[in-house]
């Protein structure tokens, strides 16, 4: 079995096997724990067929001009693991959406990870707080391992949590296509300890607090053409590792793909203590926090026990004309409460900017959610609010300047929220 996995991961690459190696340097200001430090990063990149790897050799300099030991601290087992693993920017083989490859894996930063139709895990990312906090995630997918139509995928958010405390966020999905094209899938996501991101001095001996969800789903293709796909789907999910009971349903839903445009719409029902899209893009931000009274509050505690009905709609365009982007909106109501979220991203293709030929990157994003247990209104900021932008210039052939600004919110200890700014202003140059 081990030899089989090694063969799948390392030798089923594309025919072109030439080793491609290049080196980049990054210099600039970044936010580290609400402070602005200077970061110097030497980033070697290599490619061998479908295998790609990028590494970070970093130095951080604080506001007083002192070189900090972040990334080079081996004073404890955990810090040593963090220092070694944060050297990995990413290691990747293939792409998860490529049906021609039997295997895919990625080690390092995870972004926009969705399992199935997203009722449990949707657009999850482990990059919150980067580069000050760097999680080394693992995402693996194998097709045709037992029989041809079987696909198995699994992920974990941080290898340090696995190796040090044995309590990462893990998730997995198995799906298979039966006669007639009907796809049947099962998904599980489990946070083995919602408190794992807290320092030992804060959690003060508190026991591990696990929470997760599992579910099954079906999808059936109504239309399959060269540039047109229409699928009907639905599913059900329930929480696990908790005494609270609840069920979430989604469907019937329709997913339409026309060339580079895709759209989906689904009916959603919640009965009891269940939260759709629980493991989302802001999960690492809202996983656990310290309340105004000093108590520890987990994301699970914010799941309301209520019956809700509503819908989710999503539209995505991949480089259609001058623009690319996506927008999703959920609206669930019931019991005098509601659960709504709005997520959007917009980018402008550099080639269509005309006279602004030096602009290499231009995008903005917004995420906001008013969960059923949140007393604030939909347009009031809370811990689920995140927005920002990325802007890049290429003044010379191998030189780029990237401006990355993100805003999020965390409890201020007085019943409100304070804004947290994460800054990245770096010059990238090829060597």
C-alpha positions in Angstrom: 0.0 0.0 0.0 2.8 2.5 0.9 4.6 1.7 -2.4 1.3 2.3 -4.3 0.9 5.7 -2.7 4.5 6.7 -3.5 4.0 5.6 -7.1 0.7 7.6 -7.4 2.1 10.8 -5.8 5.6 10.9 -7.3 5.6 9.2 -10.7 2.3 9.9 -12.3 3.4 13.3 -13.5 3.2 14.9 -17.0 5.6 13.7 -19.7 7.8 16.7 -19.4 10.2 15.9 -16.6 12.8 18.7 -16.9 13.6 20.3 -13.6 12.7 24.0 -13.6 14.3 26.0 -10.7 14.1 29.7 -10.0 14.6 32.0 -7.1 12.6 35.0 -5.8 13.3 37.5 -3.1 10.6 39.4 -1.1 11.3 42.5 1.0 8.8 44.6 2.8 6.5 45.4 5.7 4.1 42.9 7.2 1.7 42.7 10.2 2.8 40.3 13.0 0.5 40.2 16.0 -0.7 43.8 15.4 2.8 45.1 15.0 4.5 46.1 11.7 7.8 44.3 11.1 10.1 44.1 8.2 10.3 40.7 6.4 13.1 39.5 4.2 12.2 36.2 2.4 14.3 34.2 0.0 11.9 31.9 -1.9 13.3 29.1 -4.1 10.7 27.5 -6.4 11.1 24.3 -8.3 8.9 22.3 -10.8 9.3 18.8 -12.0 6.5 17.7 -14.2 3.3 18.1 -12.1 5.2 18.4 -8.9 5.8 22.0 -7.7 7.4 23.3 -4.5 8.1 26.7 -3.0 10.0 27.4 0.2 10.3 30.4 2.5 13.7 31.3 4.2 12.6 34.3 6.3 14.0 36.9 8.6 11.8 39.3 10.6 13.1 42.6 11.9 11.0 44.4 14.5 10.3 48.2 14.9 13.5 48.6 16.9 15.7 47.0 14.2 16.2 43.8 16.0 16.2 40.5 14.2 13.5 38.3 15.7 13.7 34.5 16.1 10.3 33.8 14.4 10.9 30.9 12.2 14.2 30.1 13.9 13.1 29.3 17.4 13.9 25.8 18.6 13.4 26.4 22.4 10.6 23.9 22.6 9.2 21.0 20.6 6.2 23.0 19.3 8.3 26.0 18.4 10.8 23.8 16.7 8.1 22.1 14.6 6.7 25.5 13.7 10.1 26.8 12.7 10.8 23.8 10.4 7.4 23.6 8.8 7.0 27.3 8.1 9.9 27.0 5.7 7.3 25.3 3.4 5.3 27.8 1.4 3.7 25.0 -0.5 4.4 21.6 -2.1 1.9 20.6 -4.7 1.3 17.7 -7.1 -1.5 18.3 -9.6 -4.8 20.1 -9.1 -7.9 18.7 -7.3 -10.2 19.6 -10.2 -8.1 17.8 -12.8 -10.0 14.6 -13.8 -7.1 13.3 -15.8 -4.9 12.7 -12.7 -5.3 9.9 -10.2 -3.8 11.9 -7.4 -3.3 15.3 -6.0 -1.7 16.6 -2.8 -0.8 20.0 -1.4 1.3 20.8 1.8 1.3 24.3 3.1 -1.2 27.1 2.7 -4.8 26.0 1.9 -7.3 28.4 0.4 -10.9 28.1 -0.8 -11.2 24.4 0.2 -14.7 23.0 -0.2 -15.9 19.4 0.3 -18.8 18.2 -1.8 -21.5 20.9 -2.1 -20.2 22.8 0.9 -22.9 22.2 3.5 -20.2 21.4 6.0 -16.9 22.8 4.6 -17.0 25.7 2.2 -14.2 28.0 1.1 -12.1 27.0 4.2 -8.6 28.6 4.4 -5.8 28.1 7.0 -4.0 31.4 6.1 -5.6 33.7 8.7 -2.8 35.8 10.3 -0.2 35.0 7.7 2.7 35.6 7.6 2.9 36.1 11.4 1.0 32.9 12.0 1.7 30.2 9.5 -0.1 26.9 9.4 1.1 24.0 7.4 -2.0 22.3 6.0 -2.2 19.0 4.1 -4.8 18.3 1.4 -4.8 14.9 -0.4 -7.0 13.5 -3.1 -6.9 10.0 -4.7 -9.1 8.8 -7.6 -9.6 5.2 -8.6 -7.8 3.7 -5.6 -10.3 0.7 -5.2 -12.5 1.1 -8.2 -12.4 3.6 -11.0 -15.3 5.9 -10.0 -14.2 6.2 -6.3 -12.7 9.5 -5.2 -11.3 10.1 -1.7 -10.1 13.4 -0.3 -8.8 14.4 3.1 -7.3 17.5 4.7 -5.9 18.8 8.0 -5.4 22.4 8.9 -2.0 22.3 10.6 0.6 19.6 10.8 2.0 21.3 13.9 -1.2 20.6 15.8 -1.1 17.0 14.6 2.5 16.3 15.5 2.5 18.3 18.8 -0.9 18.0 20.4 -2.7 15.5 18.1 -5.6 17.9 17.8 -5.9 19.5 14.4 -9.0 20.2 12.3 -9.4 17.3 9.9 -11.9 16.6 7.2 -12.6 14.1 4.5 -14.9 13.0 1.7 -15.5 9.9 -0.3 -17.7 9.9 -3.4 -18.5 7.5 -6.2 -20.4 7.7 -9.5 -23.0 4.9 -10.0 -25.0 3.8 -13.0 -26.6 6.7 -14.9 -24.1 9.2 -13.5 -25.6 9.5 -10.0 -22.9 10.7 -7.6 -23.1 9.6 -4.0 -20.9 11.2 -1.4 -20.2 11.2 2.3 -18.4 14.1 4.2 -16.9 14.4 7.7 -15.2 17.4 9.3 -14.0 17.3 12.9 -12.1 19.9 14.9 -10.4 17.6 17.5 -9.8 20.6 19.8 -11.5 24.0 19.2 -9.1 25.4 21.9 -5.9 24.4 20.2 -5.1 27.9 19.0 -5.1 29.3 22.5 -1.8 29.5 24.4 -1.4 27.1 27.4 -1.4 30.1 29.7 -4.9 31.1 28.6 -6.6 27.7 28.4 -5.2 26.8 31.8 -5.7 23.1 31.7 -9.0 23.1 30.0 -9.8 19.7 28.3 -9.9 19.3 24.6 -13.2 20.4 23.2 -14.1 18.7 19.9 -16.8 19.5 17.4 -17.7 18.5 13.9 -20.3 17.4 11.4 -21.0 14.6 9.0 -23.3 14.3 6.1 -24.3 12.5 2.9 -25.3 13.9 -0.5 -26.5 13.0 -4.0 -25.9 14.7 -7.3 -27.3 13.8 -10.7 -26.4 15.4 -14.1 -29.3 16.5 -16.1 -27.3 18.0 -19.0 -23.7 17.2 -19.9 -22.3 19.0 -23.0 -19.0 20.4 -24.1 -19.6 23.8 -22.5 -22.9 23.3 -20.7 -23.5 21.3 -17.5 -26.7 21.2 -15.4 -26.8 19.2 -12.1 -29.4 18.7 -9.5 -28.2 17.9 -6.0 -29.2 17.6 -2.3 -27.9 16.4 1.0 -28.3 16.2 4.8 -25.8 16.7 7.6 -25.7 16.5 11.4 -23.3 17.6 14.1 -20.9 15.1 15.8 -18.8 15.1 19.0 -21.4 17.2 20.8 -24.5 16.6 23.0 -26.4 19.2 21.0 -28.8 17.8 18.4 -29.6 19.3 15.0 -29.9 18.6 11.3 -29.2 20.6 8.2 -30.7 19.9 4.7 -29.8 21.4 1.4 -31.7 20.8 -1.8 -33.2 20.5 -4.1 -30.4 22.5 -5.7 -29.3 23.3 -9.2 -25.8 23.9 -10.4 -25.3 25.4 -13.9 -21.9 25.7 -15.7 -21.8 27.6 -19.0 -18.2 28.0 -20.2 -16.5 30.2 -17.7 -19.7 31.1 -15.9 -21.2 29.0 -13.1 -24.2 29.5 -10.9 -26.0 27.5 -8.2 -29.1 27.9 -6.1 -30.4 25.7 -3.3 -33.1 25.5 -0.7 -31.8 25.1 2.9 -33.5 23.9 6.1 -32.1 23.8 9.6 -33.7 21.9 12.4 -32.1 22.4 15.8 -28.5 23.1 16.6 -26.8 23.0 13.2 -24.9 25.7 11.2 -24.5 25.4 7.4 -21.0 26.2 6.2 -19.6 25.9 9.7 -16.0 25.4 8.5 -15.7 28.5 6.3 -13.2 31.1 5.3 -13.2 32.8 8.7 -13.2 29.6 10.8 -9.6 30.0 12.0 -10.6 33.6 13.0 -13.7 32.6 14.9 -12.7 29.1 16.1 -12.3 30.4 19.7 -12.0 33.7 21.5 -12.0 35.2 25.0 -15.3 36.9 26.0 -15.6 40.2 27.8 -16.0 38.3 31.1 -12.8 36.3 30.5 -14.5 33.1 29.6 -13.5 31.0 26.6 -16.1 30.9 23.8 -15.9 28.5 20.9 -17.5 28.7 17.5 -19.7 25.8 18.5 -21.2 27.9 21.3 -22.4 30.3 18.7 -24.6 27.7 16.9 -28.2 28.5 17.8 -30.8 25.8 18.5 -33.5 27.1 16.1 -35.5 26.0 13.1 -34.5 28.0 10.0 -35.6 28.0 6.3 -34.2 29.8 3.3 -31.8 29.6 0.4 -28.3 30.0 -0.9 -27.3 31.5 -4.3 -23.9 31.7 -5.8 -22.6 33.1 -9.1 -19.0 32.9 -10.3 -17.2 34.2 -13.4 -13.7 33.1 -14.3 -12.0 35.8 -16.3 -15.1 36.8 -18.4 -14.1 39.9 -20.3 -12.4 42.4 -18.1 -13.6 41.0 -14.8 -13.5 37.9 -12.7 -15.1 37.2 -9.4 -17.8 35.5 -7.4 -20.6 36.4 -5.0 -22.6 34.2 -2.6 -25.6 35.0 -0.5 -27.4 33.0 2.1 -30.7 34.0 3.8 -32.2 31.7 6.5 -35.0 32.9 8.8 -37.1 31.3 11.6 -38.0 31.7 15.3 -37.4 35.5 15.1 -33.8 34.9 14.1 -31.9 34.8 10.9 -28.6 33.5 9.5 -27.3 35.5 6.6 -24.0 35.8 4.9 -22.6 37.7 1.9 -19.3 36.8 0.3 -17.9 38.4 -2.7 -14.7 38.8 -4.7 -13.9 41.0 -7.7 -10.8 41.1 -9.8 -9.8 43.0 -12.9 -7.7 41.3 -15.6 -4.3 43.1 -16.0 -4.4 42.8 -19.8 -7.6 44.8 -20.0 -6.3 47.8 -18.0 -5.2 49.6 -21.1 -2.8 52.5 -20.2 -2.2 51.0 -16.8 0.1 48.4 -18.2 2.2 48.2 -15.1 -0.7 46.9 -13.0 -0.2 43.2 -12.4 -2.8 42.5 -9.8 -6.1 44.2 -8.8 -8.7 42.5 -6.6 -11.0 43.1 -3.6 -13.1 40.9 -1.4 -15.7 41.0 1.3 -17.1 38.5 3.8 -19.8 39.2 6.4 -22.1 36.9 8.3 -24.9 37.5 10.7 -25.3 34.1 12.4 -28.5 33.2 14.2 -26.8 33.5 17.6 -25.3 36.9 16.8 -27.3 39.8 18.3 -25.9 42.4 15.9 -27.6 43.3 12.6 -26.5 42.0 9.2 -24.6 45.2 8.3 -22.9 45.6 11.7 -19.3 44.3 12.0 -18.6 41.2 14.1 -16.0 38.4 14.3 -17.3 37.0 11.0 -16.5 40.2 9.1 -13.5 40.3 6.8 -12.6 42.5 3.8 -9.6 43.7 2.0 -7.8 44.2 -1.3 -4.6 43.2 -3.2 -2.9 45.5 -5.6 0.2 44.8 -7.6 2.5 46.8 -9.9 5.2 45.5 -12.2 7.6 48.5 -12.8 10.2 46.2 -14.4 10.4 42.8 -16.0 11.3 40.7 -12.9 10.2 43.2 -10.2 6.7 43.5 -8.6 5.4 45.5 -5.7 2.4 43.8 -4.0 0.2 45.7 -1.6 -2.0 43.4 0.5 -4.4 44.9 3.1 -7.0 42.9 5.1 -9.4 44.1 7.9 -11.0 41.8 10.4 -12.7 42.3 13.8 -12.2 40.8 17.2 -13.9 41.3 20.6 -12.6 44.4 22.4 -13.5 43.3 25.9 -16.1 46.0 26.3 -19.0 44.4 24.4 -17.9 45.6 21.0 -15.4 44.8 18.3 -12.1 46.4 17.4 -10.7 46.4 13.9 -7.6 44.4 13.2 -5.5 45.4 10.2 -3.2 43.0 8.5 -0.7 44.7 6.2 1.6 43.4 3.6 3.7 45.6 1.4 6.4 43.7 -0.3 8.7 44.0 -3.3 9.2 40.8 -5.2 12.1 40.3 -7.5 13.5 37.5 -9.5 17.1 36.4 -8.9 
